[in-house]
Amino acid sequence: MILSIRKTIFFGLLASWLCLAWSAPVLAASPSPARVALLVSSERAPFREATEGVRELLQGKAGGVDLSIHTLVGTEEEAMAVVAKVKKGKPDLILALGTAALNAACAQRGDVPIVAGMVLDRRDIPRQRNVGGVVLDIPLQTQMEWMRRMFPKMLNVGVLYNSAENGEGVAAASEIAATYGFRVVPRQVDDPQDLPEALERLAKEADVLWGISDRVVLTPQTAKSILLFSFRNRIPFVGLSRAWVKAGALYALDRDYRDIGRQCGELALRALQGQAPEGLPVESPRKITYSLNLKTARKMKIGLPPSLVDGAQETF
């Protein structure tokens, strides 16, 4: 009887151990390093920085990760061929930097977990159970928080937008801005020809002009008009990038691209360590940088605290 009980206990423990072994995460169960394929859409500097961040995070972990890097710089057909070859090698996870790399990875059928990075916003990440990632879009709350730091006494925030692309976003921004003491003054511009009239109206209503990504409003063709409006009316323009600040915008928020790479690497590790792909979140950048145009600030007589000037990644 005792022997029978001991056998029952032994086989019960053995069965439990085997179940745990089969369900263990890749990093723990595999005798060899987990294989991660990194697909990169571009050779431009931000992508190089993000790639280095991924490399630092994944290759610096105990146990190691077998990281292969594939830059997709050819045609769409060539990119698809690279991805097909990558998937044929059965990696444990694919990390895709950029929209082109993500689209190519998702177009190939399979259930390999995919972590995306260097894509604009959440709409660019397919709603598939095996995909998560880090987007470039900076949350509205963060943008308003920084705007309040830069303009502690200003009230009216003008914004130009086309309704098809940004109607819902501007409505949401109005609610969030109110919590920071701002009033959003929206002016709809569905055609570039509507821009002069919209700017003329904002000249009498806005204390600051907030630039948002918009395919109709903010283009190389409209940049000069917007910046001239800003200077002539002494209404500071919040740009979208360092390039806008260099051209005359007062400031712009940006991301630390190397840290975005690290952030993607951390999501990848979570997938490799057993978290279900559908449980991986879509995250925003956790580290924000900014650039300042001090010449613009002087011309518009905008006083900036020394702490803000010192904290800028770059000044002009």
TORKOL-447455 format. One line per 4 residues: number of its first residue (from 1); for each residue z, x, y of N, C-alpha, C. Coordinates in steps of 0.02 Angstrom, whole numbers. Layout:
BEGIN
NUM	Z X Y Z X Y Z X Y  ...
END
This chain:
BEGIN
1	0 42 -60 0 0 0 0 43 63  46 94 64 50 139 120 -16 177 129  -44 201 70 -108 237 73 -162 192 102  -162 129 82 -213 82 108 -207 74 183
5	-145 69 207 -134 62 280 -158 124 316  -143 183 287 -164 246 319 -240 250 322  -275 229 269 -348 230 269 -375 183 322  -343 124 327 -365 75 377 -358 104 448
9	-301 135 460 -290 165 526 -340 221 540  -351 264 488 -397 320 496 -467 297 513  -492 249 474 -561 226 486 -566 187 551  -512 153 570 -513 118 634 -518 167 692
13	-479 222 688 -482 273 740 -550 307 741  -578 320 681 -643 352 678 -696 308 710  -694 243 696 -743 197 726 -737 195 802  -674 195 826 -663 195 898 -691 258 930
17	-678 315 897 -702 379 924 -778 381 927  -810 354 874 -884 354 873 -912 309 927  -879 253 939 -903 208 993 -898 242 1060  -841 277 1070 -833 313 1134 -885 368 1141
21	-899 402 1086 -947 457 1089 -1016 432 1108  -1036 375 1078 -1103 348 1092 -1108 322 1163  -1052 297 1193 -1056 268 1259 -1036 316 1314  -1020 378 1297 -998 427 1347 -1053 442 1397
25	-1036 460 1459 -1085 477 1509 -1124 540 1490  -1183 546 1520 -1229 600 1503 -1197 668 1511  -1163 679 1568 -1135 745 1582 -1081 765 1531  -1044 714 1507 -990 730 1461 -1014 736 1389
29	-1063 695 1370 -1082 692 1300 -1134 743 1280  -1178 761 1327 -1234 804 1309 -1212 877 1305  -1230 913 1251 -1213 984 1245 -1252 1026 1294  -1308 1000 1319 -1348 1036 1368 -1343 1003 1436
33	-1360 1039 1490 -1354 1009 1557 -1397 947 1565  -1374 900 1605 -1413 840 1620 -1476 861 1657  -1532 828 1641 -1596 845 1672 -1612 796 1728  -1619 823 1789 -1635 783 1847 -1701 807 1877
37	-1748 761 1887 -1812 777 1918 -1809 755 1991  -1819 801 2036 -1819 787 2108 -1891 783 2133  -1911 723 2156 -1978 713 2184 -1973 713 2260  -2014 753 2293 -2010 761 2366 -2077 741 2397
41	-2075 696 2447 -2137 669 2476 -2171 715 2526  -2134 763 2554 -2161 802 2610 -2131 871 2611  -2167 917 2644 -2142 985 2653 -2112 995 2723  -2106 941 2762 -2078 946 2829 -2004 965 2827
45	-1980 991 2884 -1912 1019 2888 -1858 971 2864  -1856 907 2885 -1803 863 2861 -1801 857 2785  -1859 857 2754 -1861 852 2681 -1838 917 2649  -1854 974 2680 -1829 1038 2654 -1753 1040 2657
49	-1725 1016 2713 -1653 1015 2721 -1620 970 2669  -1648 910 2660 -1621 864 2610 -1625 893 2540  -1680 927 2525 -1688 959 2460 -1633 1011 2448  -1619 1051 2500 -1566 1101 2494 -1498 1068 2482
53	-1487 1011 2516 -1424 976 2505 -1417 952 2433  -1471 926 2405 -1470 905 2335 -1455 964 2290  -1490 1019 2303 -1483 1079 2261 -1411 1105 2263  -1383 1108 2324 -1314 1132 2331 -1265 1089 2291
57	-1273 1024 2296 -1225 978 2264 -1231 979 2189  -1293 972 2164 -1302 966 2091 -1293 1031 2054  -1319 1085 2081 -1315 1149 2045 -1247 1182 2053  -1206 1156 2099 -1140 1185 2109 -1086 1153 2067
61	-1103 1101 2028 -1054 1066 1988 -1042 1100 1922  -979 1093 1899 -961 1122 1834 -1002 1089 1780  -1025 1129 1734 -1068 1102 1680 -1141 1107 1697  -1155 1108 1762 -1223 1118 1785 -1270 1060 1774
65	-1324 1061 1812 -1377 1011 1806 -1443 1049 1804  -1485 1031 1758 -1552 1061 1753 -1596 1024 1803  -1606 1053 1862 -1642 1021 1917 -1713 1049 1922  -1762 1005 1915 -1832 1025 1926 -1857 990 1989
69	-1894 1027 2031 -1917 1001 2095 -1993 995 2096  -2017 938 2117 -2089 924 2118 -2108 896 2187  -2149 932 2224 -2171 910 2290 -2237 873 2284  -2239 812 2308 -2299 770 2302 -2339 774 2367
73	-2385 822 2371 -2422 834 2433 -2496 816 2427  -2518 795 2369 -2589 779 2359 -2603 706 2372  -2654 682 2338 -2674 611 2343 -2625 567 2305  -2632 502 2314 -2588 455 2278 -2598 462 2203
77	-2661 472 2182 -2676 479 2111 -2642 542 2083  -2644 596 2122 -2613 658 2100 -2537 650 2095  -2509 613 2143 -2437 601 2141 -2417 561 2080  -2456 510 2064 -2442 469 2005 -2446 510 1942
81	-2494 557 1940 -2501 600 1881 -2440 645 1873  -2414 671 1929 -2354 713 1926 -2295 673 1900  -2287 613 1926 -2230 571 1905 -2236 552 1831  -2297 537 1809 -2308 520 1738 -2287 578 1694
85	-2304 639 1715 -2286 699 1677 -2210 709 1677  -2180 696 1735 -2107 702 1740 -2073 653 1692  -2095 591 1693 -2063 540 1650 -2075 553 1577  -2132 584 1562 -2147 601 1492 -2096 652 1466
89	-2069 693 1511 -2018 741 1492 -1949 711 1482  -1943 645 1494 -1881 607 1483 -1821 637 1520  -1824 639 1587 -1765 663 1624 -1709 611 1619  -1648 632 1631 -1592 586 1630 -1589 545 1695
93	-1620 572 1748 -1619 537 1813 -1675 565 1857  -1703 521 1898 -1753 542 1948 -1723 532 2017  -1728 583 2059 -1706 579 2128 -1769 585 2171  -1784 532 2211 -1846 529 2250 -1831 532 2324
97	-1856 584 2357 -1847 591 2429 -1911 569 2465  -1907 515 2503 -1964 490 2540 -1995 429 2507  -2028 388 2548 -2057 325 2523 -2112 337 2472  -2154 387 2483 -2208 401 2436 -2181 419 2367
101	-2130 462 2366 -2100 482 2302 -2067 423 2268  -2032 382 2308 -1998 323 2279 -2048 274 2250  -2101 259 2288 -2151 212 2263 -2184 236 2199  -2198 301 2197 -2230 329 2137 -2182 325 2078
105	-2118 339 2089 -2069 336 2035 -2060 265 2009  -2058 217 2054 -2046 147 2035 -2108 115 2004  -2167 141 2021 -2229 113 1993 -2237 127 1919  -2206 181 1897 -2209 199 1826 -2155 160 1789
109	-2173 122 1740 -2124 81 1704 -2075 125 1667  -2014 100 1663 -1961 136 1627 -1894 118 1656  -1841 138 1620 -1774 121 1641 -1734 182 1662  -1768 237 1677 -1734 297 1701 -1701 281 1768
113	-1637 297 1777 -1605 285 1842 -1641 323 1898  -1649 291 1955 -1684 320 2013 -1638 317 2073  -1625 374 2104 -1587 377 2167 -1636 396 2222  -1640 353 2273 -1688 363 2328 -1653 393 2389
117	-1690 432 2427 -1665 459 2490 -1723 470 2538  -1707 477 2603 -1757 490 2654 -1807 432 2660  -1783 370 2648 -1823 311 2661 -1792 274 2720  -1832 237 2757 -1810 211 2822 -1751 163 2817
121	-1759 108 2779 -1704 60 2776 -1702 26 2708  -1656 -21 2702 -1644 -53 2637 -1704 -91 2611  -1746 -114 2656 -1806 -151 2634 -1854 -107 2595  -1848 -41 2604 -1893 6 2571 -1872 22 2499
125	-1812 2 2480 -1788 16 2412 -1798 -46 2369  -1839 -41 2318 -1854 -100 2276 -1790 -129 2244  -1791 -194 2236 -1733 -227 2205 -1740 -223 2130  -1730 -163 2104 -1733 -152 2032 -1664 -129 2009
129	-1647 -148 1948 -1580 -135 1924 -1564 -61 1918  -1616 -19 1914 -1603 52 1902 -1612 95 1965  -1612 63 2024 -1625 101 2086 -1568 92 2136  -1545 148 2165 -1497 148 2220 -1519 202 2269
133	-1479 217 2320 -1499 270 2364 -1466 272 2432  -1492 315 2475 -1467 326 2543 -1525 316 2592  -1518 270 2638 -1571 256 2687 -1558 295 2751  -1610 301 2793 -1604 336 2856 -1577 291 2912
137	-1584 226 2904 -1565 179 2956 -1491 186 2973  -1476 191 3038 -1407 197 3061 -1381 127 3075  -1324 107 3047 -1298 39 3055 -1291 20 3129  -1301 -45 3143 -1295 -70 3212 -1226 -57 3240
141	-1175 -63 3200 -1107 -51 3224 -1100 21 3249  -1129 68 3212 -1125 138 3232 -1164 150 3297  -1222 119 3303 -1262 126 3365 -1225 99 3425  -1193 41 3418 -1157 11 3474 -1094 52 3491
145	-1063 78 3441 -1004 120 3453 -1022 181 3496  -1078 213 3478 -1100 271 3517 -1124 251 3587  -1155 194 3592 -1178 171 3658 -1118 159 3704  -1065 132 3677 -1006 121 3717 -974 187 3739
149	-977 237 3696 -951 304 3714 -992 333 3772  -1057 324 3768 -1101 353 3820 -1097 313 3885  -1090 248 3879 -1091 205 3939 -1028 161 3941  -971 190 3957 -908 152 3954 -904 94 4004
153	-944 96 4058 -939 43 4109 -1000 -3 4111  -1050 10 4071 -1110 -31 4073 -1103 -93 4030  -1140 -146 4049 -1133 -210 4016 -1197 -235 3983  -1253 -233 4018 -1315 -265 3995 -1362 -216 3961
157	-1377 -230 3898 -1419 -186 3857 -1487 -220 3847  -1538 -193 3878 -1605 -220 3869 -1637 -193 3806  -1675 -235 3772 -1710 -213 3712 -1778 -248 3708  -1829 -210 3692 -1897 -235 3684 -1914 -236 3610
161	-1945 -291 3587 -1957 -297 3516 -2014 -346 3502  -2045 -338 3443 -2092 -389 3420 -2056 -432 3369  -2066 -497 3375 -2026 -545 3337 -2036 -540 3261  -2098 -525 3240 -2112 -522 3168 -2072 -467 3134
165	-2065 -411 3167 -2032 -353 3137 -1957 -352 3150  -1937 -371 3210 -1867 -361 3230 -1830 -422 3256  -1859 -481 3248 -1826 -541 3273 -1756 -551 3245  -1750 -546 3179 -1685 -556 3147 -1636 -500 3165
169	-1662 -439 3168 -1619 -382 3184 -1590 -386 3254  -1631 -407 3302 -1607 -413 3371 -1554 -467 3377  -1563 -522 3340 -1514 -576 3340 -1447 -551 3312  -1450 -512 3259 -1389 -484 3230 -1357 -434 3278
173	-1399 -394 3312 -1373 -344 3359 -1336 -377 3417  -1359 -435 3438 -1327 -471 3493 -1255 -488 3476  -1244 -510 3415 -1176 -527 3394 -1131 -465 3389  -1159 -412 3360 -1119 -351 3352 -1105 -320 3420
177	-1155 -320 3464 -1146 -290 3531 -1089 -324 3569  -1082 -389 3560 -1029 -426 3596 -960 -400 3578  -951 -377 3517 -886 -351 3497 -870 -284 3531  -921 -252 3560 -911 -190 3597 -916 -200 3672
181	-917 -263 3693 -918 -279 3764 -986 -276 3796  -1040 -277 3756 -1108 -276 3782 -1139 -346 3779  -1187 -357 3823 -1230 -416 3820 -1302 -393 3809  -1331 -411 3754 -1400 -391 3739 -1448 -436 3778
185	-1496 -404 3813 -1547 -440 3850 -1613 -428 3814  -1633 -473 3769 -1694 -461 3729 -1757 -484 3766  -1810 -444 3760 -1875 -464 3788 -1928 -454 3734  -1959 -509 3715 -2007 -509 3660 -2074 -481 3683
189	-2101 -434 3643 -2166 -403 3658 -2205 -404 3592  -2246 -454 3583 -2285 -460 3521 -2354 -427 3526  -2371 -407 3587 -2434 -372 3600 -2421 -319 3654  -2449 -259 3648 -2437 -208 3699 -2454 -231 3770
193	-2499 -279 3777 -2516 -304 3843 -2457 -341 3876  -2409 -363 3835 -2350 -398 3861 -2297 -350 3889  -2306 -286 3877 -2254 -237 3895 -2240 -233 3970  -2290 -228 4014 -2275 -221 4086 -2232 -279 4113
197	-2248 -340 4093 -2209 -397 4117 -2138 -395 4091  -2130 -376 4027 -2063 -373 3998 -2021 -319 4032  -2051 -262 4048 -2015 -209 4084 -1996 -231 4154  -2041 -265 4187 -2026 -289 4254 -1966 -336 4255
201	-1960 -378 4206 -1903 -424 4202 -1839 -386 4187  -1843 -335 4143 -1784 -297 4126 -1758 -255 4185  -1803 -237 4231 -1782 -197 4289 -1727 -232 4329  -1726 -298 4326 -1676 -336 4364 -1617 -358 4322
205	-1621 -344 4256 -1569 -372 4211 -1531 -321 4170  -1560 -262 4158 -1531 -215 4111 -1498 -156 4146  -1441 -133 4117 -1408 -72 4139 -1432 -12 4098  -1452 -25 4036 -1476 26 3990 -1531 -4 3947
209	-1580 35 3928 -1634 12 3884 -1625 45 3816  -1617 4 3765 -1604 27 3697 -1668 26 3657  -1689 83 3632 -1749 89 3592 -1735 77 3518  -1773 32 3488 -1768 21 3416 -1837 32 3385
213	-1837 50 3321 -1900 63 3287 -1942 -1 3287  -2001 2 3317 -2044 -57 3324 -2117 -34 3328  -2159 -61 3284 -2228 -38 3279 -2271 -60 3338  -2248 -110 3377 -2285 -133 3435 -2260 -101 3499
217	-2194 -98 3506 -2163 -77 3569 -2160 -1 3578  -2136 34 3527 -2125 106 3534 -2178 143 3495  -2230 163 3530 -2287 198 3501 -2306 256 3547  -2347 302 3524 -2371 355 3569 -2406 328 3631
221	-2436 269 3624 -2473 239 3680 -2427 208 3732  -2367 186 3711 -2321 153 3758 -2266 199 3784  -2259 257 3755 -2203 302 3772 -2201 319 3846  -2258 336 3875 -2259 356 3945 -2236 299 3990
225	-2259 238 3977 -2240 181 4018 -2165 168 4016  -2137 173 3956 -2066 160 3948 -2023 212 3983  -2042 275 3975 -2003 329 4006 -2010 328 4082  -2070 312 4108 -2079 306 4181 -2037 248 4208
229	-2036 193 4172 -1993 136 4192 -1921 158 4196  -1898 196 4146 -1829 218 4144 -1812 260 4206  -1855 307 4224 -1840 352 4280 -1847 316 4347  -1898 276 4355 -1909 242 4419 -1853 193 4435
233	-1825 163 4384 -1772 112 4395 -1702 139 4381  -1699 202 4362 -1635 235 4347 -1597 194 4294  -1634 173 4245 -1605 137 4188 -1612 184 4127  -1558 213 4103 -1564 262 4048 -1592 231 3985
237	-1634 270 3952 -1666 248 3890 -1632 282 3831  -1612 243 3781 -1584 270 3719 -1641 278 3670  -1658 340 3654 -1716 354 3612 -1702 349 3538  -1755 360 3500 -1750 355 3427 -1744 423 3393
241	-1758 476 3430 -1759 542 3398 -1753 596 3450  -1746 657 3425 -1743 716 3468 -1805 720 3513  -1864 703 3486 -1926 707 3525 -1922 661 3586  -1894 601 3578 -1887 556 3635 -1839 585 3687
245	-1786 616 3664 -1738 647 3711 -1770 704 3748  -1807 745 3714 -1842 800 3747 -1891 775 3800  -1920 715 3788 -1968 687 3835 -1935 651 3893  -1869 637 3888 -1836 606 3945 -1784 553 3929
249	-1778 531 3867 -1725 484 3849 -1657 519 3859  -1607 480 3875 -1541 510 3888 -1511 540 3824  -1513 502 3771 -1487 528 3707 -1520 491 3649  -1510 518 3590 -1533 486 3528 -1486 507 3472
253	-1471 460 3429 -1434 476 3368 -1481 502 3315  -1454 544 3272 -1495 571 3217 -1450 579 3156  -1479 604 3102 -1443 613 3040 -1439 687 3022  -1389 704 2983 -1385 771 2954 -1422 768 2888
257	-1483 794 2887 -1526 786 2828 -1501 824 2767  -1470 881 2779 -1441 917 2722 -1384 876 2690  -1345 843 2733 -1291 801 2706 -1319 739 2671  -1376 713 2695 -1407 658 2659 -1426 680 2588
261	-1450 742 2582 -1465 769 2515 -1402 772 2472  -1346 794 2502 -1283 797 2464 -1261 726 2444  -1269 679 2490 -1250 610 2476 -1291 581 2418  -1356 596 2418 -1398 575 2362 -1376 608 2297
265	-1358 672 2302 -1334 708 2243 -1271 677 2214  -1227 655 2258 -1165 623 2235 -1180 557 2198  -1227 519 2225 -1247 457 2191 -1277 472 2122  -1317 526 2120 -1347 546 2057 -1293 563 2005
269	-1242 600 2027 -1188 618 1982 -1151 557 1956  -1142 508 2000 -1108 446 1979 -1148 411 1924  -1214 412 1931 -1257 381 1879 -1252 421 1814  -1254 488 1820 -1252 530 1761 -1184 527 1726
273	-1132 512 1764 -1065 510 1735 -1047 441 1708  -1096 396 1707 -1084 334 1672 -1085 271 1713  -1088 275 1780 -1091 214 1819 -1158 181 1809  -1159 115 1796 -1221 79 1785 -1265 84 1847
277	-1331 96 1838 -1375 102 1896 -1370 43 1944  -1361 -18 1916 -1358 -76 1960 -1294 -76 2001  -1246 -32 1983 -1185 -27 2021 -1190 24 2077  -1243 62 2079 -1252 112 2132 -1268 77 2198
281	-1233 92 2251 -1247 58 2314 -1307 87 2350  -1330 51 2399 -1377 77 2448 -1335 95 2510  -1332 158 2526 -1286 182 2578 -1324 203 2641  -1288 203 2697 -1314 230 2760 -1291 302 2767
285	-1322 341 2812 -1300 410 2821 -1227 412 2843  -1189 457 2814 -1118 460 2831 -1103 510 2887  -1151 553 2902 -1141 603 2953 -1194 595 3008  -1172 578 3068 -1217 565 3124 -1215 622 3174
289	-1273 643 3197 -1278 692 3250 -1314 660 3309  -1315 695 3366 -1350 669 3424 -1374 726 3470  -1426 711 3508 -1451 758 3558 -1447 725 3627  -1441 766 3679 -1431 741 3748 -1482 774 3795
293	-1504 736 3844 -1545 765 3897 -1503 767 3960  -1476 826 3976 -1431 833 4033 -1469 828 4099  -1534 845 4098 -1574 838 4159 -1580 764 4178  -1592 723 4127 -1596 651 4140 -1529 625 4166
297	-1475 648 4136 -1408 626 4158 -1397 644 4232  -1417 704 4252 -1407 724 4322 -1450 683 4369  -1513 673 4351 -1558 635 4395 -1535 563 4403  -1506 534 4351 -1483 465 4355 -1409 460 4375
301	-1379 519 4388 -1309 522 4410 -1262 488 4359  -1274 506 4296 -1231 480 4242 -1183 535 4222  -1120 522 4231 -1069 571 4213 -1052 567 4138  -1058 622 4105 -1042 625 4033 -981 669 4022
305	-932 646 3984 -873 686 3970 -891 752 3936  -856 806 3952 -870 871 3921 -870 868 3845  -827 825 3816 -823 820 3743 -889 795 3714  -923 749 3748 -988 724 3724 -1042 777 3731
309	-1039 814 3786 -1089 868 3796 -1079 922 3743  -1017 941 3732 -1002 995 3683 -1019 973 3612  -1014 908 3598 -1026 884 3530 -1099 874 3512  -1143 879 3562 -1214 868 3548 -1242 924 3504
313	-1285 905 3459 -1318 955 3416 -1367 996 3457  -1398 964 3507 -1447 998 3550 -1447 964 3618  -1456 1004 3671 -1461 977 3738 -1525 1003 3771  -1550 963 3819 -1610 982 3855 -1596 979 3930
END
